[in-house]
Amino acid sequence: MDLIAESCPILIQLSTGVGLDVPFDERAALVELRPRMATLNPCSMSFGTGEFRNPPADVARLAERMRELGVKPELEIYDTGHLEACLRLRDAGLLTDEPLQVSIVLGVKGGMAATADNLITMVRRLPPGAVWQVIAIGRANLELTGIGLALGGNARAGLEDTLYLRKGELSAGNLPLVERAVRLASALDRPVASVEEATDLLCLQSR
């Protein structure tokens, strides 16, 4: 984190997912580094051929710790019930950092299928004012990224979600996928936010 901050003034977000075999407490310990943002996965689920364990009591404890440290949660929603779990955390006073930042993840085996219908359904159910992005895994990445941007959301881009720039063409790295997302946003008259603008839109606490 320090080396990144020295070379580039970007916003840094850490993942508390990091691996299905990593114990929850070890994943949760990453927030002690006090990044500006970190993921918060509200529910356990099947994940491919494995199990992604996020016990409710541990999730609540992590949400409370993130609030204490001023780390903005990125709420990762893999299925419809995951949103309800996040709203229960909010209603319990554990998610007080408005607006809620939500990632709608589509295409993971064990979660929602990567379809336009599922994306639209989830967007309609989000609480007013939520900041959201679409994360489309696999072959539907390009299509759903475009739909998400057209609906007013943000988009994640990179090799974590797809290895292909287009059908049959492997991406040479992360950069071509990021450039593709920028072109999509520009074509839809959705300008790319600067670091300062993103900080304001997400209402991030100052460091």
C-alpha positions in Angstrom: 0.0 0.0 0.0 2.8 2.4 0.8 4.6 1.7 -2.4 1.5 2.2 -4.4 0.7 5.5 -2.7 4.2 6.7 -3.3 4.0 6.1 -7.1 0.3 6.8 -7.8 -2.4 8.9 -6.0 -5.1 6.3 -6.6 -7.8 5.1 -4.1 -6.7 1.8 -2.6 -9.2 -0.9 -1.8 -8.3 -4.2 -0.2 -10.2 -7.5 -0.6 -11.2 -9.4 2.5 -12.0 -12.4 0.2 -8.5 -13.3 -1.0 -9.0 -17.0 -1.0 -11.6 -19.7 -0.1 -9.1 -21.6 2.1 -8.0 -18.5 4.1 -9.6 -18.4 7.6 -12.1 -15.5 8.1 -10.0 -13.9 10.9 -7.0 -13.7 8.7 -9.0 -12.1 5.9 -10.6 -9.7 8.3 -7.2 -8.6 9.7 -6.4 -6.8 6.4 -8.7 -3.9 7.4 -6.3 -3.1 10.2 -4.1 -1.6 7.5 -6.8 1.1 7.2 -7.2 1.2 3.4 -9.7 3.8 2.2 -12.1 0.9 1.2 -12.3 -2.9 1.7 -14.7 -5.5 0.6 -17.4 -6.9 2.9 -19.0 -10.1 1.9 -22.3 -10.5 3.8 -23.1 -14.2 3.3 -21.6 -17.7 3.0 -22.1 -19.4 -0.4 -21.0 -22.1 -2.8 -18.2 -20.6 -4.9 -17.4 -22.8 -7.9 -16.4 -26.1 -6.5 -15.5 -24.6 -3.1 -17.2 -22.8 -0.2 -16.9 -19.1 0.6 -17.5 -18.9 4.4 -18.7 -15.6 5.9 -20.5 -16.5 9.2 -23.1 -13.9 10.2 -21.5 -13.1 13.6 -18.1 -12.7 12.0 -19.5 -10.4 9.3 -21.2 -8.2 11.8 -18.0 -8.0 13.8 -16.0 -7.0 10.7 -18.6 -4.4 9.7 -18.3 -2.9 13.2 -14.5 -2.8 13.0 -14.5 -1.2 9.6 -16.8 1.5 10.9 -14.4 2.1 13.8 -11.4 2.4 11.5 -13.2 4.6 8.9 -12.8 1.9 6.2 -15.6 2.2 3.6 -17.2 -1.2 2.9 -17.7 -2.4 -0.6 -20.7 -4.7 -0.2 -20.3 -7.7 -2.6 -23.7 -9.1 -3.6 -23.6 -12.5 -5.3 -27.3 -13.4 -4.9 -30.6 -11.7 -4.1 -30.6 -12.6 -0.4 -27.2 -11.0 0.1 -28.7 -7.5 -0.4 -31.2 -8.2 2.4 -28.3 -9.3 4.7 -26.6 -6.0 4.0 -29.7 -4.0 4.7 -30.0 -5.8 8.0 -26.5 -4.8 8.9 -27.5 -1.2 8.0 -30.6 -1.3 10.1 -28.6 -2.7 13.0 -26.4 0.4 12.8 -23.3 -1.5 11.5 -23.3 0.2 8.1 -23.5 3.9 8.8 -21.2 5.2 6.0 -23.7 6.5 3.4 -24.0 6.2 0.6 -23.9 2.4 0.6 -21.3 1.1 -2.0 -22.6 -2.1 -3.6 -21.0 -4.5 -6.1 -23.5 -6.7 -8.0 -21.5 -9.8 -8.9 -22.9 -12.0 -11.7 -21.6 -15.2 -13.2 -20.0 -16.9 -10.2 -21.0 -20.6 -10.0 -23.1 -20.6 -6.8 -24.4 -17.1 -7.3 -26.6 -15.2 -9.7 -26.2 -16.0 -13.4 -24.7 -13.3 -15.6 -27.9 -12.1 -17.3 -29.3 -8.7 -18.0 -32.6 -9.6 -16.2 -30.7 -10.4 -13.0 -28.7 -7.2 -13.1 -31.9 -5.1 -13.7 -33.7 -6.9 -10.9 -30.9 -6.1 -8.4 -30.5 -2.5 -9.5 -34.3 -2.0 -8.9 -33.9 -3.4 -5.3 -31.0 -1.2 -4.3 -31.8 1.4 -1.6 -32.1 5.0 -2.8 -28.8 6.8 -3.2 -26.6 3.6 -3.3 -23.5 3.8 -5.4 -23.1 0.6 -7.3 -21.1 -1.3 -9.9 -21.5 -4.4 -12.0 -19.0 -7.2 -11.8 -19.6 -9.6 -14.6 -17.6 -12.8 -14.6 -16.7 -14.6 -17.8 -18.2 -14.3 -21.3 -20.9 -11.9 -20.5 -18.5 -9.3 -19.1 -18.6 -6.9 -22.0 -22.3 -7.0 -22.5 -23.2 -6.5 -18.8 -20.5 -3.9 -18.3 -22.2 -1.9 -21.0 -25.7 -2.4 -19.6 -24.5 -1.5 -16.1 -23.0 1.8 -17.4 -26.2 2.6 -19.4 -28.2 2.0 -16.2 -26.1 4.6 -14.3 -23.8 2.3 -12.5 -20.0 2.0 -12.4 -17.9 -0.9 -13.7 -15.0 -3.0 -12.7 -12.4 -3.9 -15.3 -9.6 -6.4 -15.4 -8.3 -9.9 -15.7 -10.0 -11.0 -12.4 -13.3 -11.0 -14.2 -12.5 -12.0 -17.8 -9.4 -13.1 -19.7 -10.8 -12.0 -23.1 -10.9 -8.6 -24.7 -13.6 -9.9 -27.1 -14.7 -13.3 -28.3 -11.7 -15.4 -29.2 -9.1 -12.7 -28.3 -7.2 -13.0 -25.1 -6.4 -9.7 -23.4 -2.7 -8.8 -23.2 -3.2 -7.6 -19.6 -5.3 -5.4 -17.5 -4.7 -2.2 -19.5 -6.7 -3.2 -22.6 -9.7 -4.2 -20.4 -9.5 -0.9 -18.6 -9.3 1.0 -21.9 -12.3 -0.9 -23.2 -14.3 0.1 -20.2 -13.3 3.7 -20.6 -14.4 3.6 -24.3 -17.8 2.1 -23.3 -18.3 4.9 -20.7 -17.3 7.6 -23.1 -19.7 6.3 -25.8 -22.5 6.5 -23.2 -21.5 10.0 -22.2 -20.4 8.7 -18.7 -17.2 10.6 -18.0 -14.5 8.8 -16.0 -14.1 10.3 -12.5 -10.9 11.7 -11.2 -9.5 10.5 -7.8 -10.9 13.6 -6.2 -14.3 13.2 -7.9 -14.5 9.5 -6.9 -13.6 10.4 -3.3 -16.5 12.9 -3.2 -19.0 10.5 -4.9 -18.1 7.8 -2.4 -18.1 10.2 0.6 -14.8 8.7 1.7 -13.3 9.8 5.0 -10.2 11.9 4.8 -6.9 10.4 5.8 
